[in-house]
Amino acid sequence: MVIECKHVWDYISDYLDGSLPPETRALVQKHLDHCEICSAILDSTRNILVLTADDRVFELPVGFSDRLHQRLNAEMNKGVGDSS
C-alpha cells in the first residue's frame, strides 16, 4: 500500500509522539524517506514542538509591537483601491 502526502500530513502528530500503529508508521517512514516536502513538514513540526516546549521568555525590543503593527497595516493596505 502506498500513502499520499495528504495522509502523511494527517499522521505527522501521531508519528512524532510514537502513537501510530507499527504498520502505519512503516508506511509513513517509507514515504518520508522519498518525499522532501513531507520531510520538511515533519522537521518544521518537530521544531515548532521544541520551541513551544521551551519555557524561556525573551524580551522584545522597545517599540517592536508598534513597528510590527505599522508594517502589517501597511502591507494589508497595499493595493487597496488599486484597480490595476
SULQUICOR-V29552 format. One record per residue. PHI is phi in whole degrees, 0 to 359 (NA if undefined). PSI is psi as a letter, one per 20 degrees, with the letter a starting at -180 (none if undefined). NEAR is the number of other C-alpha atoms within 8 Angstrom. Layout:
phi=PHI psi=PSI near=NEAR
phi=PHI psi=PSI near=NEAR
//
This chain:
phi=NA psi=p near=3
phi=247 psi=p near=5
phi=249 psi=q near=9
phi=264 psi=r near=7
phi=307 psi=g near=7
phi=301 psi=h near=6
phi=286 psi=g near=8
phi=300 psi=g near=12
phi=300 psi=h near=9
phi=293 psi=h near=7
phi=265 psi=i near=10
phi=306 psi=g near=10
phi=299 psi=g near=7
phi=294 psi=h near=9
phi=297 psi=g near=11
phi=294 psi=h near=8
phi=268 psi=j near=6
phi=76 psi=k near=6
phi=259 psi=j near=7
phi=284 psi=q near=9
phi=299 psi=q near=6
phi=307 psi=h near=6
phi=295 psi=g near=6
phi=292 psi=g near=8
phi=301 psi=g near=10
phi=296 psi=g near=8
phi=296 psi=g near=11
phi=296 psi=g near=12
phi=298 psi=g near=8
phi=298 psi=g near=8
phi=295 psi=g near=12
phi=297 psi=h near=10
phi=297 psi=h near=8
phi=241 psi=i near=6
phi=246 psi=o near=8
phi=294 psi=h near=8
phi=296 psi=g near=6
phi=293 psi=h near=11
phi=296 psi=h near=10
phi=293 psi=g near=8
phi=296 psi=g near=9
phi=299 psi=g near=9
phi=298 psi=g near=8
phi=296 psi=g near=8
phi=296 psi=g near=9
phi=299 psi=g near=9
phi=297 psi=g near=8
phi=298 psi=g near=8
phi=297 psi=g near=8
phi=296 psi=g near=8
phi=294 psi=g near=7
phi=285 psi=h near=7
phi=278 psi=i near=6
phi=283 psi=o near=6
phi=267 psi=j near=5
phi=289 psi=q near=4
phi=244 psi=p near=4
phi=245 psi=p near=4
phi=279 psi=p near=4
phi=278 psi=q near=5
phi=299 psi=q near=5
phi=303 psi=p near=4
phi=84 psi=j near=6
phi=300 psi=g near=8
phi=299 psi=g near=6
phi=298 psi=g near=7
phi=296 psi=h near=8
phi=297 psi=g near=8
phi=296 psi=h near=8
phi=298 psi=g near=8
phi=294 psi=g near=8
phi=298 psi=g near=8
phi=298 psi=g near=8
phi=297 psi=g near=8
phi=293 psi=h near=7
phi=291 psi=h near=7
phi=273 psi=i near=7
phi=300 psi=p near=6
phi=81 psi=i near=5
phi=294 psi=p near=6
phi=93 psi=i near=4
phi=286 psi=p near=5
phi=247 psi=j near=3
phi=274 psi=none near=2
//
